[in-house]
Structures are given as C-alpha cells and as structure tokens.
Amino acid sequence: MKKTILTLIILFFSSNLYSQISHYPLPGNGEFNGGLGLNWIDGKLHYAVHLTPEFTFDKVGIGLDLQLNFTQDGKLRTEDFNEFSDYLSVIRYFRYGEKGDPAYIKLGALDYYTLGHGSIMWNYFNSPTYDARRVGLVLDVTFSKFGIESIYSNFGEKGIIGARVFFRPFQFTNQENIPIIGQLEIGATATGDFHKNAGIIAGNYSLPNKVFTPTTDEGAIKIIGIDIGLPVISNNNFNLTLYADYAKIINFGSGVATGFMFNVKNLGLLKLFGKLERRFNGEHYLPSYFNALYEIERFSLNSTNGTFKSKASQLQLRNASDNGVFGELGADIAGLFYVQGSYQRLDKTPKSGILHFGTEINPEDGSFVIRAGYDKINIGGETSIFKLDDNSYFYFEYGYKVAKYLLVSVLYNWTYAPIRNSNDEIIDYVTQKRIEPRISFIMPL
C-alpha cells in the first residue's frame, strides 16, 4: 500500500519553471495550478505540496508560488521559512501592467529583464534556480517626453541596482511633430552590483579552515552608459529604430554598440521582431555584462580544491580589444506558436558565444503543449552549442491534455543546485538534471 501511494505521488509531481515566455491571465480571469510530489533535501525524503495560482484584475496581476515540504512523519520542514526572504519568495510576482506599457511594476522573480537596448543589462534573470529564489523589483514609467526604467535585483541581500532615464528633446520644443527627428530619444544608464563577491579578482582558499580570503577585490562593479535612438519608421504596421550605445565599466574598460531593431505588427497572423548589432569592445570590457546567467557567473568557489571563478576576473584578463556581433529574431503566429532566439559572439575571443532560445506551442483548444528554453554562455565552436554543461540552462516539456483542465506531461530540466557554506551563503552552483513526470491542474477562476 505504501509503495502504491508513493507511485501516485510521483505521478502528481509538479515543479515551477522560469521561462521567458510568460502569458498572464486576461483581466478578470485567473488560473489555479497545483500538484503533489516528492523532494529529497539533504538526502532525506519529503512530501511536497506545490501551489501556483495566478490572478489578474484589470492591469494588476498576482502570482504565488508556495511549496510546502513535509517530513515522513508529517511535520512541516521549518527550515524553508526561517528567514524573512523565505516568506517574500512565496510571491512569484506582483505586477501592474506589462513590459512596454506606460507604467510597469513587478515585484518578485524577475525573468529576463533588459535595460535600454541591452548593452549593459540584457535578459537578466535574478532566480536561475528554484532552490535560490530571489525577490526583486522593476519599475518602468514612460511619458510622451521622458521616462525611466529601473531594477533592484534582490531584497534578501545586496545585489544589482540600476536605472535608465531617457528623454525626447524635441518633444519639449515646437518641433515635436517633425517626422523622424521629433521622436529622437537620448538615454543615460547607471547600474551597479553591490554583492560582496561582485568584484573579486584574486584570492586564496584555506582548505583546513575552509575560508576564502580575497586578495584583489574591486568592490562593487559599476557601469554607466549613454545611448541614442532614432525611430526612422513608426506606424501601426512596422517600426524601425536605429540606435547607438556607449558603456563604461568603472575601473575597467568601455565599448560602443550600434545597430537597428524592428517590429512587424500586422503581417496577417504573423508578428515579427528582431535586432542586429555591431559591437566595438575595448580592453577589459564585456558587453551586456548582466545577462541571463550572471547570478551563476558572478562568483563560484569549489571548496574541494579551492579554485574559484568570477566574472570580474574575466574583465581583468581581457587585455585586448575585440569586436563582436549580436542578433535576435522572434515570431508569434496567431498567438498559437511563439519562438525567440538570440546569439552573440566576439570576433577573436574563443568561447565567447552566448545563446538564448525560447519557444511555446500551446493552442487554446489544442490537445498538446510544448515548451522549451535554452540559455548557454562561453560557447566555443558552434558544434558545442547544444552540448549541455555547467554553462547551460535548458528545459523541455511535452504535455497532453487528457481533459480540459488536466495536463499530463514530462519535463526534462538541466538546471543548477546551490552549494551553501556553514553560514547558509551560496558559494557555488552545480549542474542538476531532472526528469519529471507531471500532472498539472489548470483551473480557470
């Protein structure tokens, strides 16, 4: 009987996914998602209850993410709620509006956030693993003449804080209606990572005492930039914007990026968007420094052999200028099929490729669902793009709707598990592979 119960619980296992493709419920609607499962924590079996309801009221949306782990004798694992940040992380998100609206506010997990054209922050992700969830805040406000984009990555500890302010100078004059030039936009960005490990370049590790001591530490990594954008075509069907960015990493190097981005809105059932950019990078500089896997790249310490890796040390080692390219293309077909991909690489530096890919096929009245997402950094030859390693995050889910509100699926997830020290601080991440059968209840409210 006990084995039968365990088998049923495994089939009902449900886990949360962080993907770029986020479709919020329509105003006045909601969804109740949930499931049961098993979870091994420190080698001990726990029974898990996972609830992820979402609600939308006009422009206000709320998404919760509550996971309760119970021991085999039925007691709640209190370690999951022994810090204030543990309670905050129950809020998957609280939002007002959506990205691109005149006002957009989001509190909670920040999925793939970009500042400006992305030369400083591109697709930043504050919670790369469920076991290290973070609560941050983004606030974007846009008026006809000026606006601001801003981010605070983590309320639990010091992290990234940044803002971009922009204005359209001709909108303050009587030339505001001049075609093209009247919408000229100028922006300025200031960001910084104030995490205690953000600027570590060199250090020593004492194996007997298990203590790491930095010997070269630049402190907070601060980046400033200016940008200009000119929308040469802007109408209900097609937008085309030319832009140029300059960014400077304080105490390190600087770079320039220039390119164009476009958006095709009404091409029958097809919507297209894309971007192509040429980058001119000086020494000791990396474009899009805060990226999707930055929280993994920032600093990691192998306590077994005392070696460490940090992104700040990459800046120090980059002692020659190297230009590069960046491209992005996305498509939405009638709201049934969505795909987006981007790739960037430096001309001379090996293992400089960065890939992002996401897709979802989820017809409203269809019988199946396919979701996939892939992020990879430090790509060498293009033949290694699809080799999963410690520079990769990947998930693939295929599901079949056995009933209107019941989805049976299988998930393959290549993700990360945090390694913590005696003070419960994350010092490293190790790759983790999960193959999970799932039954998800998706009840409209």
C-alpha positions in Angstrom: 0.0 0.0 0.0 2.8 2.4 0.9 4.5 1.8 -2.5 1.3 2.4 -4.3 0.9 5.8 -2.5 4.4 6.8 -3.4 3.9 5.9 -7.0 0.8 8.0 -7.2 2.5 11.0 -5.6 5.4 10.7 -8.1 2.9 10.9 -11.0 1.4 14.0 -9.4 4.8 15.7 -9.1 4.7 19.3 -10.2 7.5 21.9 -10.4 7.8 25.6 -11.3 9.5 26.7 -14.5 11.1 30.0 -15.1 10.9 30.8 -18.8 11.0 33.9 -20.9 7.5 33.1 -22.3 5.1 34.4 -19.7 1.4 34.7 -20.7 -0.5 36.3 -17.9 -4.2 35.5 -17.4 -6.5 38.0 -19.1 -8.1 40.8 -17.0 -10.9 39.5 -14.8 -9.5 35.9 -15.0 -7.2 33.6 -13.2 -5.7 30.1 -13.0 -5.2 27.7 -10.2 -2.2 25.4 -10.8 -1.1 22.8 -8.3 0.3 19.3 -7.7 1.9 16.9 -5.3 5.4 15.4 -5.4 8.5 14.1 -3.7 11.5 16.1 -2.8 14.9 14.9 -1.4 16.5 17.5 0.9 19.9 16.7 2.4 19.3 13.1 1.4 16.0 12.8 3.2 12.6 12.2 1.6 10.0 14.9 1.9 6.4 15.1 0.6 5.8 18.3 -1.3 2.7 20.3 -2.0 3.1 22.9 -4.7 0.5 25.6 -5.5 1.0 28.3 -8.1 -2.2 30.3 -8.5 -2.4 33.5 -10.7 -5.0 36.2 -10.8 -5.5 39.3 -13.0 -7.7 42.3 -12.1 -7.6 44.9 -14.8 -3.9 45.8 -15.0 -3.0 44.2 -11.6 -1.7 40.7 -11.6 -0.6 38.4 -8.7 1.2 35.1 -9.0 2.0 33.0 -5.9 4.5 30.1 -5.7 4.0 28.1 -2.4 5.9 24.9 -1.8 5.4 23.1 1.5 7.8 20.2 2.3 6.7 17.7 4.9 8.9 15.1 6.6 7.9 11.4 6.5 6.3 11.8 9.9 4.0 14.6 8.6 5.9 17.6 10.1 6.4 20.8 8.1 10.1 21.5 7.3 10.6 24.7 9.2 13.9 25.5 7.6 12.1 26.6 4.5 10.6 29.5 6.4 13.3 30.6 8.8 14.2 33.9 7.1 12.1 36.9 6.0 13.2 36.4 2.4 11.6 32.9 2.5 8.2 34.4 3.1 8.8 37.0 0.4 9.6 34.3 -2.1 6.1 32.9 -1.9 5.2 35.9 -4.0 6.1 34.7 -7.5 5.2 38.1 -8.7 3.0 41.1 -8.1 2.7 43.4 -11.1 0.9 46.4 -12.6 0.8 46.5 -16.4 3.2 44.7 -18.7 6.6 45.5 -20.1 6.1 48.2 -22.8 3.1 49.8 -21.1 3.2 53.4 -19.9 3.6 52.1 -16.3 5.0 48.7 -15.4 5.8 47.5 -11.9 6.8 43.9 -11.0 7.8 42.6 -7.6 9.1 39.0 -7.3 11.1 36.8 -9.6 12.5 38.9 -12.5 12.5 37.0 -15.7 14.9 38.2 -18.5 14.9 41.9 -17.9 16.6 44.4 -20.2 17.6 48.0 -19.7 17.5 50.2 -22.8 19.0 48.5 -25.8 20.8 45.9 -23.7 24.4 47.0 -23.8 24.7 46.9 -20.0 21.8 44.5 -19.0 20.3 42.0 -21.4 17.9 39.3 -20.4 18.9 39.4 -16.7 17.4 36.7 -14.6 17.5 37.1 -10.8 16.4 33.5 -9.9 18.3 30.9 -12.1 17.2 28.0 -9.8 14.2 27.3 -7.7 16.4 26.4 -4.7 17.7 30.0 -4.7 14.7 32.1 -5.4 15.0 35.9 -5.1 12.6 38.7 -4.8 13.4 41.8 -6.8 11.6 44.9 -8.2 11.4 46.5 -11.6 9.7 49.9 -12.2 9.3 51.4 -15.7 7.4 54.6 -16.3 7.1 56.2 -19.7 5.6 59.5 -20.7 5.5 61.1 -24.1 8.6 63.3 -23.4 10.6 61.2 -20.9 10.7 58.1 -18.8 12.6 55.7 -16.5 13.5 52.0 -16.4 14.8 50.6 -13.1 15.6 47.4 -11.3 16.5 46.2 -7.8 17.5 42.5 -8.1 17.3 41.1 -4.6 15.7 42.3 -1.3 17.3 39.4 0.6 20.9 40.7 0.2 22.9 43.3 -1.7 22.7 42.8 -5.4 22.2 44.7 -8.6 20.5 48.1 -8.7 20.2 50.1 -11.9 18.2 52.7 -13.7 18.0 54.2 -17.2 16.4 57.7 -17.6 15.6 58.9 -21.1 14.0 61.9 -22.7 12.9 63.1 -26.2 14.4 66.6 -26.5 12.4 67.7 -29.5 9.2 67.0 -27.6 10.0 70.0 -25.4 10.1 72.3 -28.4 7.7 73.4 -31.1 9.5 70.9 -33.4 7.8 67.9 -31.7 5.8 67.0 -34.7 8.7 66.9 -37.2 8.8 63.4 -38.8 11.5 61.1 -37.5 13.7 63.6 -35.7 10.8 64.6 -33.4 10.9 61.2 -31.7 14.7 61.2 -31.2 15.5 59.6 -27.8 18.5 60.1 -25.5 19.2 58.0 -22.5 21.6 57.6 -19.6 22.1 54.4 -17.5 23.8 53.8 -14.2 24.0 50.2 -12.7 26.0 48.5 -10.0 26.3 45.1 -8.4 26.9 45.6 -4.7 27.1 42.0 -3.8 30.1 41.3 -1.6 31.6 38.9 -4.2 30.9 41.1 -7.3 34.4 42.5 -7.7 36.6 39.6 -6.6 39.5 39.1 -9.0 42.0 37.0 -7.0 42.1 35.2 -3.6 43.4 32.4 -1.5 41.5 29.4 0.0 42.5 27.7 3.2 41.5 24.0 2.8 41.9 23.2 6.6 39.8 26.2 7.7 37.6 26.2 4.6 37.9 30.0 4.4 38.3 32.0 1.2 40.2 35.3 1.5 40.1 37.8 -1.4 43.5 39.3 -2.2 42.3 41.6 -5.1 38.8 42.9 -4.8 37.4 45.8 -6.8 34.3 46.1 -4.7 31.1 46.9 -6.4 31.0 46.6 -10.2 29.6 49.8 -11.5 28.7 50.5 -15.1 27.5 53.7 -16.7 26.3 54.4 -20.2 24.6 56.8 -22.7 22.5 55.9 -25.7 20.6 57.5 -28.6 17.8 56.0 -30.6 16.1 57.3 -33.8 12.8 55.7 -34.9 13.1 56.2 -38.7 9.8 54.3 -39.3 6.9 54.2 -36.8 3.4 53.3 -37.7 0.7 50.7 -36.8 2.3 48.0 -39.0 6.1 48.5 -38.8 8.6 50.0 -36.5 12.3 50.5 -37.3 14.7 52.2 -34.9 18.4 53.0 -35.3 20.5 53.3 -32.1 24.0 53.7 -30.7 25.2 52.9 -27.1 28.3 53.7 -25.1 29.1 51.9 -21.9 31.9 52.2 -19.4 32.7 49.7 -16.6 34.3 51.8 -13.8 37.9 50.9 -13.2 37.9 48.6 -16.3 37.1 49.3 -20.0 34.4 50.6 -22.3 32.6 49.7 -25.5 30.3 51.0 -28.2 27.4 49.2 -29.9 25.3 50.4 -32.9 22.5 48.7 -34.8 18.8 48.6 -35.6 15.8 46.9 -34.2 12.4 46.3 -35.9 8.9 45.2 -35.1 6.3 43.9 -37.7 2.9 44.1 -36.0 0.3 43.3 -38.7 1.6 40.7 -41.2 -1.6 38.7 -41.3 -1.4 36.2 -38.4 2.3 36.7 -38.1 4.2 39.1 -35.8 7.9 39.5 -36.2 10.6 41.4 -34.2 14.3 41.4 -34.4 17.6 43.2 -33.8 21.1 43.3 -35.4 24.0 45.0 -33.7 27.7 45.5 -34.2 29.8 45.9 -31.1 33.2 47.6 -30.7 34.7 46.5 -27.4 37.8 47.9 -25.8 40.1 46.0 -23.5 38.8 45.0 -20.0 35.2 45.3 -21.2 32.4 42.8 -21.8 29.1 43.8 -23.5 25.8 43.0 -21.8 27.7 42.3 -18.6 24.5 41.5 -16.6 23.0 38.6 -18.6 20.7 35.6 -18.1 23.3 33.6 -16.2 25.0 36.4 -14.4 23.9 35.1 -10.9 25.8 31.9 -11.8 28.8 33.7 -13.3 29.3 36.3 -10.6 31.4 34.1 -8.2 31.7 30.4 -7.5 34.1 28.6 -5.2 35.0 25.0 -5.4 35.5 24.2 -1.7 37.0 20.8 -2.6 40.1 22.0 -4.4 40.0 25.7 -3.5 39.6 27.1 -7.1 37.2 29.8 -7.9 35.7 31.6 -10.9 34.3 35.2 -11.1 33.1 37.4 -13.8 35.2 40.3 -12.6 38.3 38.3 -13.2 37.2 37.9 -16.9 37.3 41.7 -17.2 40.9 41.7 -15.8 42.1 39.0 -18.2 40.6 40.7 -21.3 43.6 42.7 -22.1 42.9 43.3 -25.8 40.1 45.0 -27.7 37.8 42.6 -29.6 34.7 43.5 -31.6 31.6 41.4 -32.0 28.1 40.9 -33.3 24.7 40.3 -31.8 21.5 39.2 -33.5 17.9 38.4 -32.3 14.8 37.2 -34.1 11.4 36.3 -32.8 8.0 35.4 -34.2 4.4 35.0 -32.9 2.0 33.1 -35.1 -1.7 33.9 -34.2 -0.8 33.5 -30.5 -0.5 29.7 -31.1 3.2 29.4 -31.7 5.9 31.6 -30.2 9.7 31.4 -30.8 12.6 33.7 -29.9 16.3 33.3 -30.3 19.4 35.5 -29.9 23.1 34.9 -30.4 26.2 37.0 -29.7 29.9 36.4 -30.3 33.2 38.2 -30.3 35.4 38.1 -33.4 38.7 36.9 -31.9 38.0 35.6 -28.3 37.3 31.8 -28.1 34.4 30.6 -26.0 32.7 34.0 -26.2 29.3 32.9 -27.7 26.1 33.5 -25.8 22.8 31.9 -26.9 19.2 32.3 -25.8 16.3 30.4 -27.2 12.7 30.0 -26.1 9.5 28.6 -27.6 6.0 27.6 -26.7 3.3 25.8 -28.7 0.0 26.0 -26.7 -3.1 26.2 -28.8 -6.1 27.4 -26.7 -8.3 24.5 -27.8 -5.4 22.1 -28.7 -4.7 18.7 -27.1 -1.0 19.2 -26.5 1.6 21.7 -25.1 5.3 22.0 -26.0 7.6 24.4 -24.1 11.3 24.7 -24.3 14.0 27.1 -23.3 17.8 27.2 -23.5 20.5 29.6 -22.3 24.2 28.9 -22.8 27.3 31.0 -22.3 31.0 30.6 -23.1 30.3 28.8 -26.4 33.3 27.8 -28.3 32.8 26.2 -31.7 29.2 26.3 -33.0 29.2 22.4 -32.8 29.3 22.8 -29.0 26.2 24.9 -28.9 23.9 22.1 -27.9 26.3 20.3 -25.5 24.9 20.6 -22.0 27.5 21.5 -19.4 28.0 23.9 -16.4 27.4 26.9 -18.8 23.9 25.8 -19.7 20.3 26.1 -18.6 17.8 24.0 -20.5 14.2 22.7 -20.2 11.9 20.9 -22.4 8.3 19.9 -21.6 5.8 17.9 -23.7 2.3 17.6 -22.4 -1.1 16.1 -23.4 -4.4 17.5 -22.2 -6.3 14.4 -21.1 -9.2 16.7 -20.0 -10.0 20.4 -20.4 -8.2 21.3 -17.2 -5.8 18.4 -16.8 -2.3 18.3 -18.4 -0.1 15.2 -18.3 3.4 16.0 -19.2 7.1 15.0 -18.9 9.7 17.6 -18.1 13.5 17.4 -18.8 15.3 20.1 -16.9 19.1 20.8 -16.9 19.4 23.4 -14.1 21.6 24.3 -11.1 21.6 23.3 -7.4 23.2 25.8 -5.0 26.1 24.8 -2.7 26.0 26.6 0.7 28.6 27.2 3.4 28.1 26.9 7.1 26.5 30.4 7.2 23.9 29.3 4.6 25.5 31.5 2.0 25.6 30.3 -1.6 29.3 29.8 -2.7 28.8 27.7 -5.8 26.4 26.1 -8.1 26.5 22.5 -9.6 24.6 21.3 -12.6 21.5 19.2 -11.9 19.4 17.0 -14.2 15.8 16.3 -13.6 13.3 14.1 -15.5 9.9 14.7 -14.0 6.5 13.2 -14.9 3.8 15.7 -14.0 0.1 16.1 -13.8 -0.9 19.7 -13.6 -4.3 21.1 -12.7 -5.1 24.3 -14.6 -8.4 25.6 -13.3 -9.7 28.9 -14.6 -11.2 31.2 -11.9 
